Amino acid sequence: MTDSTATRLSRALDWAGLIPSALLLAGGIRDYRDDGSVGWPISGALLVLVSLWVIYRGSPRRVDKTAELP
């Protein structure tokens, strides 16, 4: 089964979304250590979780067609 270019691009963009959310988490932790708001690391962690969920949701499922019941 071959993937179309649009499918590959969509998966790449899903993975690319993880980069800014991880940077926000790292910056939020750095800010919090410098007596900043706790809201930044919390929002960064939530964005990382959402990005991971998007990657999981878009991942191809490998299903064995022979195991299905008629």
Residue, then its C-alpha position, 0 to 999 in steps of 0.5 A: m500500500t503506497d501513501s500519497t504525497a498529501t498523506r505524507l505531508s500531513r504526517a510530516l506536519d503532525w510531527a512538525g507541530l511537536i517542535p513548537s510545543a516542546l519549545l514552549l514547554a522548555g521556555g515555560i520551564r525556564d521561565y518558571r525557574d526564574d520565578g515566572s508564571v506556572g501557566w507557561p509550563i502547564s500550557g506547554a505540557l498540554l500542547v505537547l500532549v495534544s501534539l502527541w495525540v495528533i501524531y497517534r491519531g494520524s498514524p497508520r493502523r496495521v490491521d491483519k485482514t486475515a484475522e477478521l471474522p466473515 
